[in-house]
Amino acid sequence: MLGKEIYKIYAPEDAKWGEWVRPVPFVAIDTYSREPIADWIDRKAIFLSKYEEDTAIFIDLPGKESIELSIDLAYWGYRPIPLFNGTDEQIGSQATTDTYLLERCLINGSQKLKNIQLKNEANPVFLLDSYRTNRYRSKESVFDNSWDLYKQDIPSANYFLKNGITKIIVVCEQIQTDLKKIFLNFQYAGIDFYITDGYSVPKKILLKKSLKEKFEKEEI
């Protein structure tokens, strides 16, 4: 399939949250003849007990794991919304994040997702690559294709609330800075946050600014 066809599987025309799927990796899929990966793992969302009408999910794991886990969540009734926004390096070059792997995993995911019947209004599970902020370069020739998530990359807190979403589960090791900046405003708006490593029952958390962030905003 072409990248455009795969994009349409993740973002079908009438899907409520489909407009937030980032097109960048799907454009790149057509480059260099991408093929599915051979070591796909069918991960299970054991942290869930049921589909929750008031809940959206963010998966912030290494990109391959995020995509794999999202397919099981699709069986639960959640629609995968890839937010990957990193660009490819030239073939033969090194990069700070592996976008090629993400693109190949998206192909695998699409082959499974196209056979799952999701409601148009299915709640979203947003997919992130926890390596996106990896800006360490061992040498200057390494291509920096790191990226951050910004508030304009996802629906606003008001949009979530208007659509009945009052709770967000974050699957991650820890909430990264770019997400935290966005989620603090969501919390102020009345959205509750829960965190899980993907295995344990999600625990409710209260997001707080660090001392450094307070100093930057001159709140101390």
N, C-alpha and C positions, 0 to 999 in steps of 0.2 A: 504493500500500500504506500501511497505517497504521504508526505507529511501532512498535507491538508486534509486528507481522508482520516488520518489518525487523530488530528486535532478535532475533527467533527465528532469523533467517538467520545472524546472527553468534554466537548462543548457542543452538544446537539442544539439545534436551533431554538427549541422551546424550553430548554432547561433554565430554571430561575437563576442559578448561580454561574452558569456557563460563561458569561461575559468576562469573568475574572480569570479564566484560564489564560496564562501567558503564552503568546505564540512563538516566542524566541526558539525554544528547542525543537518545535515542529518544523520550522523553516529549515533548521540545520539537519533534520533527519534525511532530507533528500540529498545531502552532500556526502560524498565519499561512500555511497551505497551502504547505509546502515543496515545491520542485521540484528535480530533478537539475540539476547545473551543466552548462554547455555546453562548457566547455574542459577536460574530463577528459583526462589524459595517461596513456597506458599505459606506465608506467615498468618498467624491467627490473632485476632483482637480479643485476647482472653481477659482484657481489663473491662470489657463490656458485658452487661447481662441482658440488654435489650436496646432497641432503637429508641432514642428519646427525642420527642418532637421539639423540645425547647433547647436542643444542644447542637452546637457546631464543634468540629474537631480540627485542631492543627497538629500535624505530624512534623516534628523538627528532628529527624534522625538523618544519618547518612542517606543520601538521595535514593539509592537502590532500595534500602529498607523502607523508606517512606512510601515508595511506589508499591512495593510488594504488600505492605500492610494495608494500604488503601484499598486494594482489590478485595480483601476479606471484609473490610468495612462497607464496600459496595454491596456485598451479599447481605449485610445487615440492613442496608437501605440508604447509606450515605453516598453522595456523589463525589468522586475524586476531582479536585480542582488543583492541577499543578501550577505552582507559582514560580517555577525555576526560571531564572533570568540571566544566567551566565552565558557568555559567548564562547565559541570554539576557538582554540588555538590552531595554527597551521599544522598539518600532519607532519609528524617527526619532531615537533616542538614539545617542551614541557610546559605545564600550566599548574596553577595553584589549586584548581578544582577540576574534577573529571566530568566534564559535560558529555563526553562521548558515551560514558557508561549510563548516564541519566537518559540520554536519547534512546539508547538501545533497550533500556528497561521500560520506557514509555511504549515502545513497540510491543513488548511482551504484555504489558498491562492492557493495551488496547485490544489485543486478541482475546483476552478474558472478559474485559468490560463490555465488549459489543454483544456478548451473550447474556448479560445480566439486565433484567428488566427493572429499570429505576423510574420512579415517579418524576414527573417534570419538576415538582416542588420539593424533591428530596433534599434534605439538609446537606450542607457541604462538609467535606473533609479536605482541608487545604494542605498541600504537600510542599514541604521545604527541604532543602539540603543543608544539614547542619554544618557542612564544610564550606558553605557559601562565604563565610567571613574569614576564611583561611588566607591571610595575606603575607604569610611567611615565604620569602623567596630565597633559596640557597644561593642564587646567583642572578645577575641582572637579566640574563637571557630568558629566564622563566617568565612565561606570559601570565600576567595577573588578571584572571577572569573572575575574581571575587565579586560579590554583590551584596547589597543590603535590601531588606524589605522596608518599604516606606508606606505611610498611611494611605496614600493614593493607590497602592497596589492591591488593597482589599476593600471590601465594603466598610462603610462607616459604622460606628456604634449604633447610631440611630437607625440605619438600614437593618442591622441585625435585630434590634429591638422591635421595629415595625413588622418584621417577619417572624416574630415569636421566639427569637433566639435570646435567651437570658443567661445561658450557661455556655462556657467554652472549655473543652478539655484539651490540654496541651500534652502531647506525647513527646517527651524529650528527656535528656539527662539534666539539663538546666535551661531556664528560659534565657535566651541570648538577648543582648542589649537592644538590637533593632526591634525585636518583638516586644520587649518590655516597654520601650518608649511608646509604642502604639497601644499596648494593652493597659497601661496606666490610665489613659484617657477613657478606654472602654470601661474600666473598673469604676471610674468616677461617674460614668453614665448609668451605672447600675447593673453591669454584666458581671456575673460571678465566674471565677476561674478555678479550674481543677488541674492537677498535674499527675502524670503517671509515667513510668518508664516503659510502658507497653505491656507490662505483666501484672503489676499490682493494681488494686482498686484505686481509682483517681481520688486524690485528697484535695480538699478545698484549701486554697492559699490566698493570702493577702499580699498583693504586690506593693513593694515600697521602694522609694528612691534610695540609692546609696548615698553616703556622705559626699562622694565626689560629684554626683549629679545634683545634690542640693547646693553645693558650693558653686557649681556652674550656673545655677539659676538664682544664686544669691538669696537662698532661703534660710541661711544660717547667719 
